[in-house]
Amino acid sequence: MIALANVMIYLHDRPYGLRQHVVEDGTADNVTTALLVTFVDGRAYPLFAALFGYGLVRIADRARARGVDERGVTSVVRRRSAWLVVFGLVHALLAFSGDVLGWYGLLGVVLAARTRASDRVLLWWAAVWLVVASAVQGLLYADPRITDQRGFLWSFAIADPFEALGWRAVEWLMTPVGLLSVVSAVLVGMWAGKRRLLERPERHRPLLRRVAAWGIPLGVLGGVGTALATVRVWEPAAPVVALLAWAHVLTGVLGGLGYLAAIALVVSRHDRGPVVLALRATGERSLSAYLFQTVVFASLLPAHALALGATMGTFEAAVLAVGTWLATVLLAVLLARRGRPGPAEALLRRLRGREPGGRELRRPGA
């Protein structure tokens, strides 16, 4: 889902419509766009963010289990999060200004001292923030006009590599504004981490079923109107588009959480199958997999690279995204069989050094 969401940002040299999707006439391209807006846009990153929030709490819990005091626990989480900001900055400057590592790392720094916050505090702030952030974020995507110029993330269409690099620095700083709503998903993920919902899904099946049964349909319902408007099957008035944009963002977080609950339910019943083991290997090397996607997309698609994003259709881009993701799964399995972490995980471990408690955490991707 992250690969599908990111690859579309690279398409350029055509008119842009709602949610900055390129405007195309082909049936396959429009169907692909509609499916992406309904099921992926604004849904993949909340899923990713919930996992990140879950991880913050589990990192803190493991530090406590090693006898680290609360000040040391906060230090462990903040140091890891700070390095994630550094990774995000380098990632953005070199290739992809739509990077989210820096934003998530910043959230980790801010929330490091709140890994023991009460359930009520986490869920209350998640709800309040979601209402406000979805309104702000929705406004960014509420312009129904078709234009020849992007509203943001301009660097992908710039042919001069040095000019594009300069714009990427600016765009990276703007990225959090378009991802405000994921803060709520991080907070819900922290709540889930305290209860260890994903590690012990068999103990929480009723709750996970409810989240999946409500979250996924609401995510689809909130996305379909914007999808129809994006592919111009429906051309509502500007106020309706604004309302649809707000609903798309709001329900996107609910949909992402619904996906996560559904995944946990499936894995709880098939936790040793070859597909799950392959996905687990990829998850343990998720940072490397995420950066590998950028290597492929940034080499092929921007105007300052091979410029294939100027001619590639949405359907073709989706095929490229899925193929690239499958390659990351294969590479992760090969590394897992050799007992090796991903290169990005190995580098991150080396950079953060030893942690309070006297030893490094050795699980790849943890």
Order of alpha helices (4+ residues) and beta strands (2+ residues): alpha-alpha-alpha-alpha-alpha-alpha-alpha-alpha-alpha-alpha-alpha-alpha-alpha-alpha
